[in-house]
Amino acid sequence: MDLTTRLLEQFVVLAEEEHFGRAAERLSMSQPPLSQAIQRLERGLGVRLLERSTRAVRLTAAGAAFARDARHLLEAQQAAVGRARRIADGAEGELHLGFISGISYTFLPRVLRLTRDRFPGLRLHLHQNTSAELASMVRSGRLDLAFVRGPLADPDGLDLRTVAAERLSVALPAGHPLAGRTAVGLADLAGENFALPSLTALAGLAEQVAAACRAAGFAPRDGARADSLPGLISHVAAGSCVCLVPEQVPAGALPGVVFRTLEAAHREGPDDDLALTIVAIVRAGQRDPAVERVLALARDERTDAARESAHG
């Protein structure tokens, strides 16, 4: 027989009321059709569910068991419908998210925390790689979304959205003569050996470091190379170099290294030469509700970070 949602609801309400009149009133129907529906249910199951009297009905043992199971079926059905709607709306499901190492200190944890708090049914699977490889993974569909450092060398087939910005800071050996300052002018580093980002693994950062130094009137002296932020900072900890890194790198990233604010090359103008952008990339034409929710949270993260900085 066909156990429709309506038939299950009718029996559950009758089991709760143990009275056809009250049950019919709750169900917004008359009593005779309800009685007929329950009789069809019993015939279809081949089981007596009710003990009837002139004043009330009582559940048989089989009826009580069926009422519990029917209630569970209705709850499961409602949960399934709600879950499908949440997934379609982007509030639940799974998302594969790529990121570069440089945003794992502050930006990414904030986005993960906001996602957990606002959409606990949305699970994020994380994948770390270079910007170029992440872009390739998004194009192929292996990733739903990735956060990289802008600008991106090959944006073909991708939708790019700037979601956050930060500044460059300078990492100095703790014993460096400039370490005693609270801020360092980029031009003051013209004679220093630099630990420089890899042109492939850290392409966005490498381009920004070169542009910032160029705006300050010099080309950075190549003292060492690294394909990760920990590698760059390790060169600094060894005492042989300085390097420029995103400001979100924590002060305690490595013993023997201090981080100082950089002053713009042009004190009276904008300091775009020191700005870094975090760019979200998705496949061109993709309209995934879950991706859009995470992107909105990434923009919220920027607002929250600015608020914390203002109150810091």
C-alpha positions as CSV (number, residue, x, y, z in Angstrom):
1,M,0.0,0.0,0.0
2,D,1.0,3.6,-0.5
3,L,2.0,5.1,2.9
4,T,1.6,8.8,2.0
5,T,2.8,11.6,4.2
6,R,-0.8,12.6,4.8
7,L,-1.9,9.1,5.9
8,L,1.1,8.9,8.3
9,E,0.2,12.4,9.7
10,Q,-3.4,11.3,10.2
11,F,-2.5,8.2,12.2
12,V,0.1,10.0,14.3
13,V,-2.4,12.8,15.3
14,L,-5.0,10.2,16.1
15,A,-2.5,8.2,18.2
16,E,-1.8,11.4,20.1
17,E,-5.4,12.4,20.7
18,E,-6.9,8.9,21.0
19,H,-10.2,10.5,19.8
20,F,-11.5,10.8,16.3
21,G,-13.3,14.1,16.8
22,R,-10.3,15.9,18.3
23,A,-7.9,14.4,15.8
24,A,-10.1,15.4,12.9
25,E,-10.3,19.0,14.2
26,R,-6.5,19.2,14.4
27,L,-6.2,17.9,10.9
28,S,-8.8,20.4,9.6
29,M,-11.0,17.6,8.2
30,S,-14.3,15.9,9.2
31,Q,-14.4,12.8,11.2
32,P,-15.8,10.2,8.6
33,P,-13.0,10.7,6.1
34,L,-10.5,10.3,8.9
35,S,-12.1,7.1,10.1
36,Q,-12.2,5.7,6.6
37,A,-8.5,6.5,6.1
38,I,-7.5,4.7,9.2
39,Q,-9.6,1.7,8.2
40,R,-7.8,1.6,4.8
41,L,-4.5,1.8,6.7
42,E,-5.3,-1.2,8.9
43,R,-6.5,-3.2,5.9
44,G,-3.4,-2.4,3.9
45,L,-1.1,-3.4,6.8
46,G,-3.2,-6.4,7.7
47,V,-2.8,-5.3,11.3
48,R,-5.3,-4.0,13.9
49,L,-3.9,-0.7,15.1
50,L,-6.8,0.6,17.3
51,E,-9.2,-0.6,20.0
52,R,-12.4,1.4,19.3
53,S,-15.2,2.3,21.7
54,T,-18.1,4.7,21.6
55,R,-16.1,7.4,23.4
56,A,-12.5,6.9,22.5
57,V,-9.9,4.8,20.8
58,R,-6.8,3.1,22.3
59,L,-3.8,1.9,20.5
60,T,-3.0,-1.8,20.3
61,A,0.6,-2.9,20.9
62,A,1.1,-2.9,17.2
63,G,-0.6,0.5,16.8
64,A,1.7,2.0,19.5
65,A,4.8,0.6,17.7
66,F,3.5,1.8,14.3
67,A,2.8,5.3,15.7
68,R,6.4,5.6,17.0
69,D,7.8,4.5,13.7
70,A,5.4,6.7,11.7
71,R,6.5,9.7,13.8
72,H,10.2,8.9,13.0
73,L,9.4,8.5,9.3
74,L,7.7,12.0,9.3
75,E,10.6,13.5,11.2
76,A,13.2,12.0,8.8
77,Q,11.2,13.1,5.8
78,Q,11.0,16.7,7.2
79,A,14.7,16.6,7.9
80,A,15.5,15.4,4.4
81,V,13.5,18.1,2.8
82,G,15.0,20.7,5.0
83,R,18.5,19.4,4.3
84,A,18.0,19.4,0.6
85,R,16.7,23.0,0.7
86,R,19.7,24.1,2.8
87,I,22.2,22.4,0.5
88,A,20.5,24.1,-2.5
89,D,20.7,27.4,-0.6
90,G,24.4,26.8,0.2
91,A,23.9,26.4,3.9
92,E,24.9,22.7,4.1
93,G,27.1,20.3,2.2
94,E,30.8,19.9,1.3
95,L,33.1,22.4,-0.3
96,H,36.7,21.9,-1.5
97,L,38.7,25.0,-0.8
98,G,42.3,25.8,-1.9
99,F,44.6,28.3,-0.3
100,I,48.2,29.5,-0.4
101,S,50.3,29.2,2.7
102,G,50.6,33.0,3.1
103,I,46.9,33.4,4.2
104,S,46.9,30.5,6.7
105,Y,48.0,32.7,9.6
106,T,45.0,35.1,10.0
107,F,42.7,35.3,7.0
108,L,41.9,31.7,6.5
109,P,41.3,30.9,10.2
110,R,38.9,33.8,10.4
111,V,36.9,32.6,7.3
112,L,36.8,29.0,8.8
113,R,35.6,30.3,12.1
114,L,32.8,32.4,10.5
115,T,31.7,29.5,8.4
116,R,31.6,27.2,11.4
117,D,29.6,29.7,13.4
118,R,27.1,30.7,10.7
119,F,26.8,27.5,8.7
120,P,27.7,24.5,10.9
121,G,26.3,22.1,8.3
122,L,28.8,23.3,5.6
123,R,32.0,21.3,5.7
124,L,35.2,22.8,4.1
125,H,37.9,20.4,2.9
126,L,41.2,22.4,2.7
127,H,44.0,22.0,0.0
128,Q,47.2,24.0,0.1
129,N,49.3,24.7,-3.0
130,T,50.8,27.4,-5.1
131,S,48.6,30.0,-6.8
132,A,49.2,28.6,-10.3
133,E,48.4,25.0,-9.2
134,L,45.3,26.1,-7.3
135,A,44.1,28.0,-10.4
136,S,44.5,24.8,-12.4
137,M,42.6,22.8,-9.8
138,V,39.7,25.2,-9.9
139,R,39.6,25.1,-13.7
140,S,39.5,21.3,-13.7
141,G,36.8,21.2,-11.0
142,R,39.0,19.6,-8.4
143,L,38.4,22.6,-6.2
144,D,35.2,24.7,-5.8
145,L,37.0,27.8,-4.7
146,A,40.5,29.0,-3.9
147,F,42.1,32.0,-2.2
148,V,45.3,33.2,-3.8
149,R,47.5,36.2,-3.9
150,G,46.8,38.7,-6.7
151,P,47.5,39.4,-9.4
152,L,47.1,35.9,-11.0
153,A,49.3,35.2,-14.0
154,D,46.8,33.2,-16.0
155,P,43.1,34.1,-15.2
156,D,41.7,32.4,-18.3
157,G,38.5,30.5,-17.5
158,L,38.3,31.9,-14.0
159,D,36.2,34.4,-12.2
160,L,38.4,36.5,-9.9
161,R,37.2,38.5,-7.0
162,T,39.3,40.6,-4.6
163,V,38.1,39.7,-1.1
164,A,40.8,41.2,1.2
165,A,43.8,43.4,1.3
166,E,46.8,43.8,3.5
167,R,50.2,45.5,3.6
168,L,53.7,44.3,3.3
169,S,55.9,44.4,6.4
170,V,59.6,43.8,6.8
171,A,61.2,40.8,8.7
172,L,64.5,41.7,10.2
173,P,67.1,39.7,12.2
174,A,66.6,40.5,15.8
175,G,70.0,42.1,16.1
176,H,69.6,44.3,12.9
177,P,70.3,48.0,13.4
178,L,66.8,48.8,12.1
179,A,65.1,46.4,14.5
180,G,64.9,49.1,17.2
181,R,62.5,51.2,15.1
182,T,58.8,50.9,15.2
183,A,58.6,51.5,11.4
184,V,61.1,51.2,8.6
185,G,61.3,53.2,5.4
186,L,61.6,50.8,2.4
187,A,64.4,53.0,1.0
188,D,66.4,52.3,4.2
189,L,66.7,48.6,3.0
190,A,68.3,49.5,-0.4
191,G,71.7,48.1,0.7
192,E,70.4,44.9,2.3
193,N,70.5,41.4,1.1
194,F,66.9,40.2,0.5
195,A,65.4,36.8,0.8
196,L,63.2,36.8,-2.3
197,P,60.1,34.9,-3.0
198,S,60.1,32.2,-5.7
199,L,58.9,33.6,-9.1
200,T,56.8,30.4,-9.5
201,A,55.6,29.3,-6.1
202,L,55.1,32.8,-4.7
203,A,54.5,34.7,-7.9
204,G,52.1,37.3,-6.5
205,L,54.3,38.2,-3.6
206,A,57.4,38.2,-5.8
207,E,55.8,40.7,-8.1
208,Q,54.6,42.9,-5.3
209,V,58.0,42.9,-3.6
210,A,59.7,43.9,-6.8
211,A,57.1,46.7,-7.5
212,A,57.5,48.1,-3.9
213,C,61.2,48.2,-4.1
214,R,61.1,49.8,-7.6
215,A,58.7,52.5,-6.2
216,A,61.3,53.2,-3.5
217,G,64.0,53.7,-6.1
218,F,66.0,50.4,-6.0
219,A,66.0,46.8,-7.0
220,P,66.3,44.3,-4.1
221,R,69.6,42.6,-3.9
222,D,69.2,38.8,-4.3
223,G,70.6,37.2,-1.2
224,A,68.6,34.1,-1.1
225,R,65.4,32.4,-2.5
226,A,62.6,30.4,-1.0
227,D,59.3,29.0,-2.2
228,S,57.4,29.5,1.0
229,L,57.0,32.1,3.8
230,P,58.6,29.9,6.4
231,G,61.6,29.5,4.1
232,L,61.9,33.3,3.6
233,I,61.7,33.9,7.3
234,S,64.3,31.1,8.0
235,H,66.8,33.0,5.9
236,V,66.1,36.1,8.0
237,A,66.5,34.1,11.3
238,A,69.9,32.9,10.0
239,G,70.9,36.6,10.1
240,S,71.9,36.9,6.4
241,C,68.9,38.6,4.9
242,V,65.8,40.7,5.3
243,C,62.6,40.0,3.6
244,L,59.1,41.5,2.9
245,V,56.2,39.5,4.0
246,P,52.4,39.9,4.5
247,E,51.6,41.8,7.7
248,Q,49.4,38.9,8.9
249,V,52.5,36.7,9.5
250,P,52.6,36.4,13.4
251,A,55.3,38.1,15.3
252,G,56.3,34.9,16.9
253,A,56.7,33.0,13.6
254,L,60.3,32.2,14.3
255,P,62.7,33.1,17.1
256,G,65.4,35.6,16.2
257,V,63.1,37.5,13.8
258,V,61.3,40.8,14.3
259,F,58.6,42.3,12.1
260,R,58.3,46.0,11.5
261,T,55.7,48.2,9.7
262,L,56.9,49.5,6.4
263,E,56.6,53.2,5.5
264,A,55.4,54.0,2.0
265,A,57.9,55.2,-0.5
266,H,55.8,58.3,-1.2
267,R,54.8,59.6,2.2
268,E,52.2,62.1,0.9
269,G,50.5,59.7,-1.5
270,P,48.8,56.4,-1.4
271,D,50.8,53.4,-0.4
272,D,49.5,51.0,-3.1
273,D,53.1,49.9,-3.6
274,L,52.9,48.2,-0.2
275,A,49.4,46.7,-0.7
276,L,48.8,42.9,-1.2
277,T,45.4,41.6,-2.4
278,I,43.8,38.2,-1.6
279,V,41.8,37.1,-4.5
280,A,39.1,34.4,-4.6
281,I,39.0,32.3,-7.8
282,V,36.1,30.2,-9.0
283,R,35.3,28.7,-12.4
284,A,34.0,31.2,-14.9
285,G,30.2,31.0,-15.0
286,Q,29.9,29.0,-11.8
287,R,27.0,29.8,-9.6
288,D,27.3,27.7,-6.5
289,P,25.3,28.9,-3.4
290,A,27.8,27.4,-1.0
291,V,30.7,29.2,-2.7
292,E,28.8,32.5,-2.7
293,R,28.2,32.1,1.1
294,V,31.9,31.5,1.8
295,L,32.8,34.5,-0.4
296,A,30.4,36.7,1.6
297,L,32.0,35.5,4.8
298,A,35.4,36.3,3.3
299,R,34.2,39.8,2.8
300,D,32.8,39.9,6.4
301,E,36.3,38.7,7.5
302,R,37.8,41.9,6.0
303,T,35.2,44.0,7.9
304,D,35.8,42.2,11.2
305,A,39.6,42.4,10.8
306,A,39.4,46.2,10.2
307,R,37.1,46.6,13.2
308,E,39.6,44.6,15.4
309,S,42.5,46.7,14.1
310,A,40.6,49.9,14.9
311,H,40.0,48.8,18.4
312,G,43.4,47.3,18.9
